[in-house]
Amino acid sequence: MIELEIYAANVRNPDNILALHHELEAIPGLRFKVDRNHDIVYLEADMAEFTMDEIRKAFLRIGLQPRVAGQIPPPLQDASKKKTQQLR
């Protein structure tokens, strides 16, 4: 199971919730719910059939700036990005 929390200011606006619903329903296997009190969108899926880029674009298309709350689950991390190393 993959779980992801995304903060998006002003997602509580009913028009934004409806638009986000239309954007996210197009992503197969993704379930979500919106916490209107805190502008948090909870996403979950059984398998990673989507990418973080798809999630970001869904929010951006309706004018919301998504910010991941916590860590991005390993299946969704971009493998093409190099890992940083701690300086000693």
Backbone torsions as a table, in degrees:
resi	resn	phi	psi	omega
1	MET	NA	136.1	178.3
2	ILE	-111.2	127.8	178.0
3	GLU	-126.0	139.8	-176.7
4	LEU	-147.4	136.6	176.8
5	GLU	-114.0	132.7	-179.7
6	ILE	-127.1	128.0	174.1
7	TYR	-91.4	131.9	176.3
8	ALA	-142.7	107.1	-178.9
9	ALA	-56.2	135.7	177.1
10	ASN	73.9	15.6	176.4
11	VAL	-68.9	-19.4	-178.1
12	ARG	-68.9	-15.5	176.9
13	ASN	-59.9	128.3	-177.6
14	PRO	-55.1	-36.5	178.4
15	ASP	-65.4	-38.7	178.5
16	ASN	-68.4	-38.4	178.5
17	ILE	-63.1	-43.9	179.6
18	LEU	-64.2	-45.2	179.3
19	ALA	-63.6	-41.0	178.9
20	LEU	-65.1	-38.9	177.2
21	HIS	-58.2	-44.7	179.5
22	HIS	-65.3	-37.3	179.4
23	GLU	-69.9	-45.3	-174.4
24	LEU	-77.8	-25.6	179.8
25	GLU	-68.3	-17.4	178.9
26	ALA	-79.2	-10.5	179.8
27	ILE	-93.7	116.1	-174.7
28	PRO	-64.7	137.8	174.7
29	GLY	78.8	3.1	-176.4
30	LEU	-96.7	131.7	174.4
31	ARG	-117.6	149.6	-179.3
32	PHE	-153.2	160.4	170.4
33	LYS	-147.8	154.3	-175.3
34	VAL	-111.4	129.9	172.1
35	ASP	-93.5	99.7	-175.1
36	ARG	-66.9	-26.3	-179.0
37	ASN	-71.3	-27.5	-173.5
38	HIS	-123.4	5.2	-178.8
39	ASP	56.7	39.8	179.0
40	ILE	-111.5	137.4	174.0
41	VAL	-112.1	122.6	178.4
42	TYR	-96.0	123.4	179.6
43	LEU	-114.9	143.6	174.1
44	GLU	-149.8	151.9	178.0
45	ALA	-154.2	154.3	177.6
46	ASP	-74.8	-36.3	-180.0
47	MET	-138.0	157.5	179.1
48	ALA	-82.8	86.7	177.8
49	GLU	-98.4	14.9	-177.8
50	PHE	-146.8	171.3	179.6
51	THR	-118.7	165.3	175.4
52	MET	-62.9	-32.7	179.4
53	ASP	-62.3	-40.9	177.8
54	GLU	-63.2	-40.7	179.4
55	ILE	-64.8	-47.9	179.4
56	ARG	-58.6	-45.5	-179.1
57	LYS	-63.3	-35.8	178.4
58	ALA	-61.7	-42.6	178.4
59	PHE	-69.6	-44.8	-176.9
60	LEU	-63.8	-34.6	-179.8
61	ARG	-61.1	-26.4	179.3
62	ILE	-104.1	11.1	174.1
63	GLY	86.5	16.9	178.3
64	LEU	-104.1	142.5	177.5
65	GLN	-97.9	105.5	-178.5
66	PRO	-79.0	139.1	174.5
67	ARG	-131.7	124.4	-178.5
68	VAL	-72.5	129.5	175.8
69	ALA	-95.9	114.4	-178.1
70	GLY	93.1	-154.3	-177.1
71	GLN	-94.0	148.1	173.3
72	ILE	-78.9	127.6	-179.8
73	PRO	-58.3	143.1	-177.7
74	PRO	-49.4	-40.6	-179.8
75	PRO	-63.7	-19.8	-178.0
76	LEU	-101.2	-6.7	179.8
77	GLN	-69.6	140.8	-178.3
78	ASP	-75.4	109.8	-178.3
79	ALA	-69.6	-20.1	-178.0
80	SER	-77.3	-17.9	177.9
81	LYS	-80.9	137.7	179.9
82	LYS	-76.8	144.5	177.4
83	LYS	-77.7	145.7	177.5
84	THR	-83.7	156.0	177.3
85	GLN	-116.7	143.1	179.2
86	GLN	-72.2	134.4	176.9
87	LEU	-79.4	143.4	-179.4
88	ARG	-111.8	NA	NA
